[in-house]
Amino acid sequence: MRIILINVHAGTRSRIASGRIAVGDTDTSNYACAQVLGSLDPALAEGDIIACQAGWQDYQVISSSAGPFGYGPPSELVKALNGTSCQWTYTFRPAMVKMWPADVLMDVFGTSGMTAYFGLRECGPLMPSDAVAVAATTGSVGSIAAQLARIAGCRVVGFAGGQDRCDWAVKTLGLHRCLDYRAADLDDQFRDTFPDGIDVYSDGVGGALTETVLQHVNRNGRLFSYGTSASFHSQPTSGPRPAGSLRQVRGITPNVEQLLADRNIKSAVWIVDEFYHERLAAEDDLSRLLRSGALQPVNTVIDGFDSVPTAVAGLYSAPRVGKVQVRFAANPGDRPAS
């Protein structure tokens, strides 16, 4: 296959810092969009545009029988849907490829969009009366989750770092308000912004912000926790990371667990492939929202293979919004010369 585009993830920086990616090696767990150039595999035909895991390289040989890198095996339902042994390896339907470019396929219809879609569904049903708080609003999952909550009729308030990013979120995503989480009077702003409390919290940050927000979440509220970007704002420590449950990895500390229990706040922590047997229905729903203009894709595409180091190193320091992606090749269908 020829790799068209890869998504850049915070986990790459962590794996480099901890030594799990050695100097001279490639991160083989990137989510990628690729074109099959030739195949002896009955599940992957020449010309197919596929999602898969890939390294930092222009070409790669893959197999439908290969399992995922860095994740547990998919369910039997997902295997049956994909026709492969990896939840991240599947062929995009031709209609999807015709409608959407690679960056949208790997953003709205990739792990970011699916995490937002299934996460809010599992926190649902969202009601117009709900007050929804969205952390990491300018990020890949947060920017989609905030829009989906707005589309559901909820009052949506985002959090971002700096007034410029807050202004961008309100204008671009259609939020009711966005709070600068670095503000000294953040707790007072919470009381002013959520006089009746928060019903749903979409949390991609973790850390101290989670404990602060949960103080304002109503009894019987809901927490959708999918990431811990707070741990990446400072230089990651070297060496192997301590083992822990998925809830601990997502920043659900003992203090947070106590807050959840005291207020009977529903919370569930999972990896999105748990719902990938429903992927086609999610793609259809998200496509309708995109085509109607209700949902806007938000991503930052950096062109050129040589841009990978800059994209990884600047993931949290550069003023980027949405999913950060690096495009290696031209649009699908433009087969390069041998």
C-alpha positions as CSV (number, residue, x, y, z in Angstrom):
1,M,0.0,0.0,0.0
2,R,1.0,3.6,-0.4
3,I,0.4,5.8,2.6
4,I,-1.6,8.9,1.8
5,L,-1.9,10.5,5.3
6,I,-1.3,9.7,8.9
7,N,-2.9,11.1,12.1
8,V,-0.5,12.4,14.7
9,H,-1.2,11.3,18.3
10,A,0.0,12.5,21.7
11,G,0.9,8.9,22.4
12,T,3.8,9.1,19.9
13,R,5.6,11.7,22.0
14,S,5.1,9.6,25.1
15,R,6.4,6.5,23.5
16,I,9.5,8.4,22.3
17,A,10.2,9.9,25.7
18,S,9.8,6.6,27.5
19,G,12.1,4.8,25.1
20,R,9.4,2.5,23.7
21,I,10.3,3.9,20.3
22,A,14.1,3.7,20.0
23,V,16.3,6.2,18.1
24,G,16.2,5.2,14.4
25,D,12.9,3.3,14.7
26,T,9.4,4.3,13.4
27,D,6.2,4.5,15.4
28,T,4.2,1.7,13.8
29,S,0.9,2.5,15.5
30,N,-0.1,5.6,13.5
31,Y,-3.6,5.6,12.2
32,A,-3.3,6.0,8.4
33,C,-5.3,6.3,5.2
34,A,-3.6,4.3,2.4
35,Q,-4.2,3.0,-1.1
36,V,-3.7,-0.6,-2.0
37,L,-1.4,-0.7,-5.0
38,G,-1.2,-4.5,-5.4
39,S,-2.6,-7.4,-3.4
40,L,-2.5,-11.2,-2.9
41,D,-4.9,-10.7,0.1
42,P,-8.5,-11.5,-0.7
43,A,-9.7,-9.0,1.9
44,L,-7.8,-6.0,0.4
45,A,-8.1,-5.4,-3.3
46,E,-6.0,-3.3,-5.6
47,G,-7.3,0.3,-5.7
48,D,-9.0,0.1,-2.2
49,I,-8.7,3.1,0.0
50,I,-8.2,1.7,3.5
51,A,-7.8,2.7,7.1
52,C,-4.9,0.9,8.9
53,Q,-2.0,1.3,11.3
54,A,1.2,2.3,9.6
55,G,4.7,3.6,10.2
56,W,6.5,6.7,9.0
57,Q,7.1,5.5,5.5
58,D,5.7,5.9,2.0
59,Y,5.0,2.3,1.3
60,Q,4.2,-0.7,3.5
61,V,3.1,-4.3,3.2
62,I,0.2,-5.3,5.4
63,S,-2.0,-8.4,5.9
64,S,-5.7,-8.7,6.8
65,S,-4.7,-11.5,9.2
66,A,-2.4,-9.2,11.2
67,G,-3.6,-8.1,14.6
68,P,-3.5,-4.5,16.0
69,F,-0.3,-2.9,17.2
70,G,-0.5,-1.7,20.8
71,Y,-4.2,-2.8,21.4
72,G,-6.0,-6.0,22.3
73,P,-7.8,-8.0,19.6
74,P,-11.1,-6.8,18.2
75,S,-14.4,-8.5,18.9
76,E,-15.7,-11.2,16.6
77,L,-18.4,-8.8,15.4
78,V,-15.7,-6.2,14.4
79,K,-13.7,-8.9,12.7
80,A,-16.7,-9.9,10.7
81,L,-17.5,-6.3,9.7
82,N,-13.9,-5.5,8.7
83,G,-13.0,-8.8,7.2
84,T,-9.7,-8.4,9.0
85,S,-8.1,-9.3,12.3
86,C,-7.5,-5.7,13.3
87,Q,-10.2,-3.2,14.4
88,W,-8.2,-0.4,12.7
89,T,-7.8,-2.1,9.3
90,Y,-10.8,-1.9,7.0
91,T,-11.7,-0.7,3.5
92,F,-13.7,2.5,3.2
93,R,-16.9,2.2,1.2
94,P,-16.4,3.7,-2.3
95,A,-19.2,6.2,-1.7
96,M,-17.3,7.5,1.4
97,V,-14.1,7.9,-0.6
98,K,-16.0,9.7,-3.3
99,M,-17.6,12.2,-0.9
100,W,-14.7,12.9,1.5
101,P,-11.0,13.5,1.2
102,A,-8.5,11.5,3.2
103,D,-8.1,14.1,6.0
104,V,-11.9,13.9,6.7
105,L,-12.0,10.1,6.4
106,M,-9.3,9.9,9.1
107,D,-10.7,12.7,11.3
108,V,-14.5,12.8,11.4
109,F,-14.8,9.1,10.4
110,G,-11.6,8.0,12.2
111,T,-11.0,7.5,15.9
112,S,-11.7,11.2,16.8
113,G,-15.1,11.4,15.3
114,M,-16.1,7.9,16.4
115,T,-14.9,8.6,20.0
116,A,-17.0,11.8,20.1
117,Y,-20.0,10.1,18.5
118,F,-20.1,6.9,20.6
119,G,-19.0,8.7,23.8
120,L,-21.9,11.2,23.7
121,R,-24.3,8.4,22.8
122,E,-23.2,6.4,25.8
123,C,-23.7,9.5,28.0
124,G,-27.1,10.1,26.4
125,P,-29.6,10.6,25.5
126,L,-28.6,14.3,25.3
127,M,-31.5,16.6,26.0
128,P,-31.9,20.2,25.0
129,S,-32.2,21.0,28.7
130,D,-28.7,19.6,29.3
131,A,-25.7,21.9,30.1
132,V,-22.7,20.3,28.5
133,A,-19.1,21.2,29.3
134,V,-16.4,20.2,26.8
135,A,-12.7,20.2,27.7
136,A,-10.0,20.3,25.0
137,T,-12.6,22.0,22.8
138,T,-10.0,22.9,20.1
139,G,-8.7,19.4,20.0
140,S,-9.6,16.6,17.7
141,V,-12.3,14.8,19.7
142,G,-13.4,17.9,21.7
143,S,-14.2,20.0,18.6
144,I,-16.5,17.2,17.3
145,A,-18.1,16.4,20.6
146,A,-18.9,20.1,21.2
147,Q,-20.6,20.3,17.8
148,L,-22.6,17.1,18.3
149,A,-23.8,18.4,21.7
150,R,-24.8,21.7,20.0
151,I,-26.6,19.9,17.3
152,A,-28.6,18.0,19.9
153,G,-29.8,21.3,21.2
154,C,-27.7,21.4,24.4
155,R,-26.2,24.5,26.0
156,V,-22.5,23.9,25.3
157,V,-19.6,25.5,27.0
158,G,-16.0,24.7,26.1
159,F,-12.6,25.0,27.7
160,A,-9.5,26.0,25.9
161,G,-6.0,27.5,26.7
162,G,-6.0,31.2,26.0
163,Q,-8.6,33.8,24.9
164,D,-7.8,33.5,21.2
165,R,-8.5,29.8,21.2
166,C,-11.7,30.4,23.2
167,D,-12.9,33.0,20.7
168,W,-12.1,30.6,17.9
169,A,-14.2,27.9,19.5
170,V,-17.2,30.1,20.0
171,K,-17.1,31.5,16.5
172,T,-16.2,28.3,14.6
173,L,-18.0,25.6,16.7
174,G,-21.1,27.6,17.6
175,L,-20.6,27.3,21.4
176,H,-22.5,29.3,23.9
177,R,-19.3,30.2,25.7
178,C,-15.7,29.1,26.1
179,L,-13.7,29.5,29.3
180,D,-9.9,29.9,29.5
181,Y,-8.9,27.0,31.8
182,R,-5.7,29.0,32.7
183,A,-7.8,31.9,34.2
184,A,-7.1,32.6,37.9
185,D,-10.9,33.0,38.6
186,L,-11.9,29.8,36.8
187,D,-14.0,28.5,39.7
188,D,-15.9,31.8,39.8
189,Q,-16.5,31.6,36.1
190,F,-17.9,28.1,36.5
191,R,-20.5,29.4,39.0
192,D,-21.4,32.2,36.7
193,T,-21.6,30.1,33.5
194,F,-23.3,27.0,35.1
195,P,-25.8,28.5,37.6
196,D,-27.7,25.2,37.5
197,G,-24.7,22.9,37.3
198,I,-23.3,20.7,34.6
199,D,-25.2,17.7,33.3
200,V,-22.6,16.2,31.0
201,Y,-18.8,16.6,31.0
202,S,-16.7,15.6,28.0
203,D,-13.2,15.3,29.3
204,G,-10.1,14.9,27.2
205,V,-7.8,16.6,29.6
206,G,-7.7,14.8,33.0
207,G,-5.6,16.1,35.8
208,A,-6.6,18.9,38.1
209,L,-9.2,20.3,35.7
210,T,-11.3,17.1,36.0
211,E,-11.5,17.5,39.8
212,T,-12.4,21.2,39.4
213,V,-15.2,20.6,36.9
214,L,-16.7,17.7,38.8
215,Q,-17.3,20.0,41.7
216,H,-19.9,21.6,39.4
217,V,-21.4,18.5,37.9
218,N,-25.0,17.8,39.1
219,R,-26.0,14.7,41.0
220,N,-26.8,11.9,38.5
221,G,-24.7,13.7,35.9
222,R,-22.5,12.0,33.3
223,L,-18.8,12.0,32.6
224,F,-17.4,11.1,29.2
225,S,-13.6,10.6,29.7
226,Y,-11.5,9.8,26.7
227,G,-8.0,11.3,27.2
228,T,-5.4,12.9,29.5
229,S,-3.8,15.7,27.5
230,A,-2.9,17.4,30.8
231,S,-0.1,14.9,31.1
232,F,1.5,16.1,27.9
233,H,1.6,19.8,28.6
234,S,4.9,19.3,30.4
235,Q,7.9,17.2,29.2
236,P,7.0,13.5,29.7
237,T,9.3,11.7,32.1
238,S,11.6,9.1,30.7
239,G,11.4,5.4,31.4
240,P,8.5,3.0,31.3
241,R,5.1,4.2,32.5
242,P,3.7,2.5,35.5
243,A,0.9,0.0,34.8
244,G,-2.6,0.9,35.8
245,S,-6.3,0.3,34.9
246,L,-7.8,2.1,31.9
247,R,-9.6,4.4,34.3
248,Q,-6.4,5.4,36.0
249,V,-4.7,6.0,32.6
250,R,-7.6,8.3,31.7
251,G,-7.0,10.3,34.8
252,I,-9.7,8.9,37.0
253,T,-7.9,9.4,40.3
254,P,-9.1,8.2,43.7
255,N,-10.3,11.7,44.4
256,V,-12.3,11.7,41.2
257,E,-13.7,8.2,41.9
258,Q,-14.9,9.6,45.3
259,L,-16.6,12.6,43.6
260,L,-18.3,10.3,41.1
261,A,-19.6,8.0,43.9
262,D,-20.8,10.9,46.1
263,R,-22.8,12.5,43.3
264,N,-23.9,9.3,41.6
265,I,-22.3,10.5,38.4
266,K,-22.4,8.0,35.6
267,S,-19.0,7.3,34.1
268,A,-17.5,4.8,31.7
269,V,-14.0,4.5,30.3
270,W,-13.4,2.5,27.2
271,I,-11.5,2.4,23.9
272,V,-13.7,3.3,21.0
273,D,-13.2,0.1,19.1
274,E,-15.6,-1.5,21.6
275,F,-18.4,0.0,19.4
276,Y,-16.8,-0.5,16.0
277,H,-19.3,-3.2,15.0
278,E,-21.6,-0.2,14.7
279,R,-19.1,1.8,12.6
280,L,-21.1,1.9,9.4
281,A,-24.2,3.4,11.1
282,A,-22.0,6.0,12.7
283,E,-20.4,6.9,9.4
284,D,-23.9,7.3,7.9
285,D,-25.0,9.6,10.7
286,L,-21.9,11.7,10.6
287,S,-22.0,12.0,6.8
288,R,-25.5,13.4,7.0
289,L,-24.4,16.0,9.5
290,L,-21.5,17.0,7.3
291,R,-23.5,17.2,4.1
292,S,-26.1,19.4,5.8
293,G,-23.5,21.8,7.1
294,A,-24.4,21.2,10.7
295,L,-21.0,19.6,11.5
296,Q,-17.7,21.1,10.3
297,P,-14.5,19.0,10.1
298,V,-11.7,20.6,12.1
299,N,-8.2,19.5,11.3
300,T,-4.7,20.8,10.7
301,V,-3.0,19.1,7.7
302,I,0.7,19.5,7.3
303,D,2.1,18.5,3.9
304,G,5.2,16.4,3.3
305,F,6.9,13.4,4.8
306,D,9.7,15.5,6.2
307,S,7.2,17.4,8.4
308,V,6.6,14.4,10.7
309,P,9.2,15.5,13.3
310,T,7.8,19.1,13.4
311,A,4.2,17.7,13.7
312,V,5.1,15.4,16.6
313,A,7.3,17.9,18.5
314,G,4.8,20.7,18.1
315,L,1.7,18.8,19.0
316,Y,1.0,20.9,22.1
317,S,3.2,23.9,21.5
318,A,2.1,25.1,18.1
319,P,-1.3,26.9,17.7
320,R,-3.1,24.1,15.9
321,V,-6.7,23.1,16.1
322,G,-8.5,19.8,15.6
323,K,-6.7,16.6,14.4
324,V,-3.1,17.1,13.4
325,Q,-2.3,15.1,10.3
326,V,0.6,14.7,7.9
327,R,-0.1,14.2,4.2
328,F,2.5,12.0,2.5
329,A,0.9,11.6,-1.0
330,A,-1.5,13.1,-3.4
331,N,-5.2,12.4,-3.4
332,P,-6.5,8.9,-3.6
333,G,-6.5,7.6,-7.2
334,D,-3.4,9.4,-8.3
335,R,-1.2,6.4,-8.5
336,P,2.5,7.3,-8.4
337,A,5.0,6.1,-11.0
338,S,6.8,2.8,-10.2
